[in-house]
Amino acid sequence: MFKYISQRREIIRAYYAGLGKTGLTSVASFLVAVAFGQVALGLVFYVREVFGATAGQIGALAATWAICYAVGCLFIRPAFSRFLPRYLIIGATFCAFVFTLTMRFAPSLAWIFILQGLNGFCLSLFWPPLMGWLSSDLEVKALSKAVSRFNLSWCLGNIISPFIAGWLSQIAVHLPLYAGSGIYIVAAVFVAGAAFALPSTPAEGNTRNNAGRADAGRSTLLRYPAWVGLFAAYFAIGVVLNIFPLMGRYVLGFSKRTVGTVLLVRGLFNAATFMFLGRTAFWHFRSLPMLLGQLLGVAAFVGLIFTTSPYAIAALLGLFGFSIALSYSESIFHGASGSGSRAARMAIHESILAAGMVAGPAIGGRIYQAYPDTRVYWLCAAILLTSAVVQAALCLWARKRERAD
């Protein structure tokens, strides 16, 4: 019996060793992205049909998750230096399983808000440690490739999750909650297998030890305009993920499957962009690609104002998918480059991302509730255009500072 157990353990250990750090983090990020995307879209239909939630309440629900996530990223950073990333990831995914499953049995919308907040808080222990672990000891080309693979993994999860959520919601409105909670527990078991089979790797230990260390002064100042762009992009994507399903379903008359398919197209463009960025370096430490990416987002939302065709909407959201993928990659790459505190930098990245996800659904939901038309798209275009102007000013400042230094 003991020999059999030892053999099985060696097989498991060989499997995880073959995956390596990048493979392990990629699989975990894919699973959590699938779970989160299903729950995010499925919850829109669930609270609308079960509790009669308004557009403003649905926007506030998304904002609740993002606020708690941002608070967790900012104030739980000491935990990054005390625990190995794998243990934080296991705890986060297990708690997400419990809270998501409990939503199915929540007696009121108020309980959904509480559970959504707890979900956001616990997932703040998943993404920053995972991203810090992934990027540890990597710079420039190696960092870009690792980030590209990571981005592609969670993006593939985002691609299939809206389609699955729309399909499951068409069958029964509560099924995405069951499916999402099931995938969370699969992710927890998968990472727990790594904790059981593998010792702490040097890169993982460095992530923990460097979590509170001061930066070495080699960081690029382009991280600041990149963070501005990240906020604006996620403001807009918060509107797309939480307000567009309502507009598509109840104003334009699309089926739930059509809504999910349109969002799937955006995810495909996201994934293609991440693959492209991982194989190129023209955007490294350059301001022009950053600004052009924001302007593409402006063009996409201006186009959405004047179309009602699902095919045209899918194409325009695909264009925005390119824009948001560039903003996300710019933020991670320029935030991590030269930093000696990767997990803390990724916590800042995730906090800014979450702030956009708070503001977008909250403000967009209020505007859509008062004016159920395309005015919310005008808002997104204005935010992205303002962001491009601020980015241009910050890029000029960064260039002057770095030349002087």
C-alpha positions as CSV (number, residue, x, y, z in Angstrom):
1,M,0.0,0.0,0.0
2,F,2.7,2.5,1.0
3,K,4.7,1.6,-2.2
4,Y,1.6,2.2,-4.3
5,I,1.0,5.6,-2.6
6,S,4.6,6.5,-3.1
7,Q,4.4,5.6,-6.8
8,R,1.3,7.7,-7.3
9,R,3.0,10.6,-5.6
10,E,6.0,10.4,-7.8
11,I,3.7,10.4,-10.9
12,I,1.9,13.5,-9.6
13,R,5.2,15.2,-8.7
14,A,6.5,14.5,-12.2
15,Y,3.4,16.0,-13.8
16,Y,3.6,19.2,-11.8
17,A,7.4,19.5,-12.4
18,G,6.7,19.1,-16.1
19,L,4.2,22.0,-16.0
20,G,6.7,24.3,-14.3
21,K,5.9,27.7,-12.8
22,T,4.4,29.2,-16.0
23,G,2.3,26.1,-16.7
24,L,1.0,25.9,-13.1
25,T,0.0,29.6,-13.0
26,S,-1.5,29.4,-16.5
27,V,-3.8,26.5,-15.7
28,A,-4.9,28.1,-12.4
29,S,-5.6,31.5,-14.1
30,F,-7.5,29.8,-16.8
31,L,-9.8,27.9,-14.4
32,V,-10.5,30.9,-12.2
33,A,-11.2,33.1,-15.3
34,V,-13.7,30.6,-16.6
35,A,-15.4,30.4,-13.2
36,F,-15.4,34.2,-12.6
37,G,-16.7,34.9,-16.2
38,Q,-19.6,32.5,-15.8
39,V,-20.6,33.8,-12.5
40,A,-20.3,37.5,-13.6
41,L,-22.6,37.1,-16.6
42,G,-24.8,34.5,-15.1
43,L,-25.4,36.7,-12.0
44,V,-26.7,39.5,-14.2
45,F,-29.5,37.3,-15.5
46,Y,-30.0,35.6,-12.1
47,V,-30.6,38.7,-10.0
48,R,-32.7,40.2,-12.7
49,E,-35.1,37.3,-13.0
50,V,-35.1,36.0,-9.5
51,F,-35.0,39.2,-7.5
52,G,-36.1,41.8,-10.1
53,A,-32.9,43.8,-9.8
54,T,-32.7,47.1,-11.7
55,A,-29.8,48.1,-13.9
56,G,-28.5,50.4,-11.1
57,Q,-28.6,47.5,-8.6
58,I,-26.8,45.2,-11.1
59,G,-24.1,47.9,-11.6
60,A,-23.8,48.3,-7.8
61,L,-23.4,44.6,-7.4
62,A,-20.5,44.5,-9.8
63,A,-19.0,47.6,-8.0
64,T,-19.4,45.8,-4.7
65,W,-17.2,42.9,-5.9
66,A,-14.6,45.4,-7.3
67,I,-14.5,47.5,-4.2
68,C,-13.9,44.6,-1.9
69,Y,-11.3,43.2,-4.3
70,A,-9.5,46.5,-4.4
71,V,-9.6,46.8,-0.6
72,G,-8.2,43.3,-0.3
73,C,-5.4,44.1,-2.8
74,L,-4.3,47.2,-0.9
75,F,-4.6,46.0,2.7
76,I,-3.8,42.3,2.6
77,R,-0.3,42.9,1.0
78,P,1.5,41.9,4.2
79,A,0.1,38.4,3.7
80,F,2.1,38.2,0.5
81,S,5.4,38.2,2.5
82,R,4.2,35.7,5.1
83,F,2.8,32.9,3.0
84,L,3.9,31.1,-0.2
85,P,1.7,32.1,-3.2
86,R,0.4,28.5,-3.5
87,Y,-1.3,28.6,-0.1
88,L,-2.9,31.9,-0.7
89,I,-4.2,30.6,-4.1
90,I,-5.7,27.5,-2.5
91,G,-7.4,29.5,0.2
92,A,-8.8,32.0,-2.3
93,T,-10.2,29.5,-4.7
94,F,-11.8,27.4,-1.9
95,C,-13.5,30.4,-0.4
96,A,-14.7,31.5,-3.8
97,F,-16.2,28.0,-4.2
98,V,-18.1,28.4,-0.9
99,F,-19.4,31.9,-1.5
100,T,-20.4,31.3,-5.1
101,L,-22.3,28.1,-4.2
102,T,-24.0,29.9,-1.3
103,M,-25.4,32.6,-3.7
104,R,-27.7,30.0,-5.2
105,F,-29.5,29.6,-1.9
106,A,-29.4,33.3,-0.8
107,P,-32.9,34.4,0.3
108,S,-32.6,38.0,-0.8
109,L,-30.7,40.4,-3.0
110,A,-29.0,41.9,0.1
111,W,-27.4,38.5,0.8
112,I,-26.2,38.4,-2.8
113,F,-24.4,41.7,-2.3
114,I,-22.7,40.4,0.9
115,L,-21.6,37.2,-0.8
116,Q,-20.4,39.1,-3.9
117,G,-18.3,41.3,-1.6
118,L,-16.8,38.3,0.2
119,N,-16.0,36.8,-3.2
120,G,-14.1,39.9,-4.3
121,F,-12.2,40.0,-1.0
122,C,-11.0,36.4,-1.1
123,L,-10.0,36.6,-4.8
124,S,-7.6,39.5,-3.9
125,L,-5.5,36.7,-2.4
126,F,-5.5,34.9,-5.8
127,W,-4.4,37.3,-8.6
128,P,-1.6,39.5,-7.1
129,P,0.3,36.5,-5.5
130,L,-0.1,34.5,-8.7
131,M,1.1,37.4,-10.9
132,G,4.0,38.2,-8.6
133,W,5.1,34.6,-8.6
134,L,4.8,34.4,-12.4
135,S,6.9,37.5,-13.0
136,S,9.6,36.9,-10.3
137,D,13.2,37.0,-11.6
138,L,12.1,37.8,-15.2
139,E,12.9,41.0,-17.2
140,V,12.2,42.4,-20.7
141,K,11.8,39.6,-23.3
142,A,11.4,36.8,-20.7
143,L,9.0,38.9,-18.7
144,S,7.0,39.8,-21.8
145,K,6.7,36.2,-22.9
146,A,5.6,35.0,-19.5
147,V,3.1,37.8,-19.2
148,S,1.8,37.0,-22.7
149,R,1.2,33.3,-21.8
150,F,-0.5,34.2,-18.5
151,N,-2.7,36.8,-20.3
152,L,-3.6,34.3,-23.0
153,S,-4.6,31.7,-20.3
154,W,-7.0,33.9,-18.4
155,C,-8.2,35.4,-21.7
156,L,-9.1,32.0,-23.0
157,G,-11.1,31.6,-19.9
158,N,-12.9,34.8,-20.6
159,I,-13.5,33.7,-24.2
160,I,-15.5,30.6,-23.3
161,S,-17.1,31.8,-20.1
162,P,-19.7,34.2,-21.5
163,F,-20.7,31.7,-24.1
164,I,-21.1,28.9,-21.5
165,A,-22.9,31.3,-19.1
166,G,-25.4,32.4,-21.8
167,W,-26.0,28.8,-22.8
168,L,-26.5,27.6,-19.2
169,S,-28.7,30.6,-18.4
170,Q,-30.9,29.8,-21.3
171,I,-31.5,26.3,-19.8
172,A,-31.9,27.4,-16.2
173,V,-30.9,30.8,-14.7
174,H,-29.1,29.3,-11.7
175,L,-26.8,26.9,-13.6
176,P,-23.9,29.3,-14.0
177,L,-23.6,29.6,-10.3
178,Y,-23.3,25.8,-9.9
179,A,-20.9,25.6,-12.8
180,G,-18.7,28.5,-11.5
181,S,-18.5,27.1,-8.0
182,G,-17.6,23.7,-9.4
183,I,-14.7,25.1,-11.4
184,Y,-13.4,27.1,-8.4
185,I,-13.1,23.9,-6.3
186,V,-11.3,22.2,-9.3
187,A,-8.8,25.1,-9.3
188,A,-8.3,24.7,-5.5
189,V,-7.7,20.9,-5.8
190,F,-5.3,21.5,-8.8
191,V,-3.1,23.9,-6.9
192,A,-3.4,21.8,-3.7
193,G,-1.9,19.0,-5.7
194,A,1.1,21.2,-6.4
195,A,1.5,22.1,-2.8
196,F,1.4,18.4,-1.9
197,A,3.7,17.2,-4.6
198,L,6.3,19.9,-5.0
199,P,8.6,21.7,-2.6
200,S,8.9,25.5,-2.6
201,T,10.7,26.6,-5.7
202,P,13.4,29.4,-5.6
203,A,11.2,31.7,-7.7
204,E,8.2,31.2,-5.4
205,G,10.4,31.9,-2.3
206,N,11.7,35.1,-3.9
207,T,8.2,36.3,-4.5
208,R,7.5,36.0,-0.8
209,N,10.8,37.4,0.4
210,N,10.7,40.4,-2.0
211,A,7.0,41.3,-1.3
212,G,7.9,44.1,1.1
213,R,11.3,45.1,-0.4
214,A,11.8,48.6,-1.8
215,D,12.3,48.9,-5.5
216,A,15.8,49.0,-6.8
217,G,15.2,52.3,-8.6
218,R,15.2,50.7,-12.1
219,S,11.5,51.0,-12.7
220,T,10.2,52.9,-15.7
221,L,8.0,55.9,-15.2
222,L,5.8,54.8,-18.0
223,R,4.0,52.7,-15.4
224,Y,2.0,55.8,-14.5
225,P,0.4,56.5,-17.9
226,A,-0.1,52.8,-18.3
227,W,-2.0,52.7,-15.0
228,V,-4.2,55.6,-16.2
229,G,-5.0,53.7,-19.4
230,L,-5.8,50.6,-17.3
231,F,-8.3,52.5,-15.2
232,A,-10.1,53.9,-18.3
233,A,-10.1,50.5,-20.1
234,Y,-11.6,48.7,-17.2
235,F,-14.2,51.5,-16.6
236,A,-15.4,50.7,-20.1
237,I,-15.2,46.9,-19.8
238,G,-17.2,47.2,-16.6
239,V,-19.9,48.8,-18.7
240,V,-19.6,46.2,-21.4
241,L,-19.8,43.2,-19.0
242,N,-22.6,44.5,-16.8
243,I,-24.7,47.0,-18.8
244,F,-24.3,45.6,-22.4
245,P,-26.1,42.3,-21.5
246,L,-29.1,44.3,-20.3
247,M,-29.1,46.5,-23.4
248,G,-28.6,43.6,-25.7
249,R,-31.3,41.5,-24.1
250,Y,-34.0,44.0,-23.1
251,V,-33.5,46.9,-25.6
252,L,-32.1,45.3,-28.7
253,G,-33.9,42.0,-28.2
254,F,-31.0,39.7,-28.5
255,S,-31.2,36.2,-27.0
256,K,-29.0,35.3,-24.0
257,R,-27.0,33.1,-26.3
258,T,-26.4,36.0,-28.7
259,V,-25.3,38.2,-25.9
260,G,-22.8,35.5,-24.8
261,T,-21.6,35.0,-28.3
262,V,-21.0,38.7,-28.9
263,L,-18.9,38.8,-25.7
264,L,-17.1,35.7,-26.9
265,V,-15.9,37.6,-30.0
266,R,-14.5,40.3,-27.8
267,G,-12.6,37.6,-25.9
268,L,-11.2,36.1,-29.1
269,F,-9.8,39.5,-30.1
270,N,-8.3,39.8,-26.6
271,A,-6.6,36.4,-26.9
272,A,-5.2,37.2,-30.4
273,T,-3.8,40.5,-29.1
274,F,-2.1,38.9,-26.2
275,M,-0.5,36.3,-28.5
276,F,0.6,39.1,-30.8
277,L,2.0,41.3,-28.0
278,G,4.0,38.3,-26.6
279,R,5.8,37.9,-29.9
280,T,6.6,41.5,-30.4
281,A,8.6,44.2,-28.6
282,F,7.6,47.4,-30.4
283,W,5.4,48.5,-27.5
284,H,8.1,48.0,-24.8
285,F,9.0,51.3,-23.2
286,R,7.2,53.3,-25.9
287,S,4.4,55.8,-25.4
288,L,2.9,55.9,-28.9
289,P,1.4,52.4,-28.9
290,M,-0.1,53.1,-25.5
291,L,-1.9,56.2,-26.8
292,L,-3.1,54.6,-30.0
293,G,-4.6,51.7,-28.1
294,Q,-6.8,54.1,-26.1
295,L,-7.9,55.9,-29.3
296,L,-8.9,52.6,-30.8
297,G,-11.2,52.1,-27.7
298,V,-12.7,55.6,-28.4
299,A,-13.4,54.6,-32.0
300,A,-15.1,51.4,-30.9
301,F,-17.5,53.0,-28.5
302,V,-18.4,55.8,-31.0
303,G,-19.2,53.1,-33.5
304,L,-21.4,51.3,-30.9
305,I,-23.5,54.4,-30.7
306,F,-24.7,54.1,-34.3
307,T,-25.3,50.4,-34.8
308,T,-27.8,47.8,-33.6
309,S,-26.6,44.8,-35.7
310,P,-25.2,42.0,-33.5
311,Y,-22.5,41.4,-36.2
312,A,-21.3,45.0,-36.2
313,I,-21.5,45.2,-32.3
314,A,-19.4,42.0,-32.1
315,A,-16.8,43.5,-34.5
316,L,-16.6,46.8,-32.6
317,L,-16.3,45.0,-29.2
318,G,-13.5,43.0,-30.9
319,L,-11.8,46.2,-31.7
320,F,-12.2,47.2,-28.1
321,G,-10.8,43.8,-27.1
322,F,-7.6,44.8,-28.9
323,S,-7.5,48.1,-27.0
324,I,-8.1,46.6,-23.5
325,A,-5.5,43.8,-24.1
326,L,-2.9,46.4,-24.9
327,S,-3.8,48.5,-21.9
328,Y,-3.6,45.5,-19.6
329,S,-0.3,44.3,-21.0
330,E,1.2,47.8,-20.8
331,S,0.3,48.0,-17.1
332,I,1.7,44.7,-16.1
333,F,4.9,45.0,-18.2
334,H,5.8,48.6,-17.2
335,G,4.7,48.0,-13.6
336,A,6.8,44.9,-13.2
337,S,9.9,46.0,-15.2
338,G,12.8,46.8,-12.9
339,S,10.7,46.3,-9.7
340,G,12.0,44.4,-6.7
341,S,8.5,44.1,-5.3
342,R,6.5,42.3,-8.0
343,A,3.6,41.1,-5.8
344,A,3.1,44.6,-4.4
345,R,3.2,46.1,-7.9
346,M,0.7,43.6,-9.1
347,A,-1.5,44.5,-6.2
348,I,-1.4,48.1,-7.4
349,H,-2.2,46.9,-10.9
350,E,-5.2,44.9,-9.7
351,S,-6.4,47.8,-7.4
352,I,-6.5,50.2,-10.3
353,L,-8.2,47.6,-12.5
354,A,-10.8,47.1,-9.7
355,A,-11.3,50.8,-9.3
356,G,-12.3,51.0,-13.0
357,M,-14.6,48.0,-12.5
358,V,-16.2,49.9,-9.6
359,A,-16.7,53.2,-11.4
360,G,-17.8,51.7,-14.8
361,P,-20.8,49.6,-13.7
362,A,-21.8,52.0,-10.9
363,I,-21.9,55.2,-13.0
364,G,-22.9,53.4,-16.2
365,G,-25.7,51.6,-14.4
366,R,-27.1,54.8,-13.1
367,I,-27.0,56.5,-16.5
368,Y,-28.5,53.4,-18.3
369,Q,-31.3,53.2,-15.7
370,A,-32.2,56.9,-16.3
371,Y,-31.6,56.8,-20.1
372,P,-31.8,53.2,-21.5
373,D,-30.1,54.1,-24.7
374,T,-26.6,54.7,-26.1
375,R,-25.6,57.5,-23.8
376,V,-23.6,55.1,-21.7
377,Y,-21.4,54.5,-24.7
378,W,-20.8,58.2,-25.1
379,L,-19.6,58.1,-21.4
380,C,-17.1,55.3,-22.2
381,A,-15.8,57.1,-25.3
382,A,-15.3,60.3,-23.2
383,I,-13.5,58.5,-20.4
384,L,-11.1,56.8,-22.9
385,L,-10.4,60.0,-24.7
386,T,-9.7,61.9,-21.5
387,S,-7.4,59.0,-20.5
388,A,-5.5,59.4,-23.8
389,V,-4.9,63.1,-23.1
390,V,-3.7,62.5,-19.6
391,Q,-1.5,59.7,-20.8
392,A,0.1,61.9,-23.4
393,A,1.0,64.5,-20.7
394,L,2.4,61.8,-18.4
395,C,4.5,60.3,-21.2
396,L,6.0,63.6,-21.9
397,W,6.8,64.1,-18.2
398,A,8.3,60.6,-17.9
399,R,10.5,61.1,-21.0
400,K,11.9,64.4,-19.5
401,R,12.4,62.9,-16.1
402,E,14.2,59.8,-17.4
403,R,16.4,61.9,-19.7
404,A,17.4,64.1,-16.8
405,D,18.1,61.1,-14.6
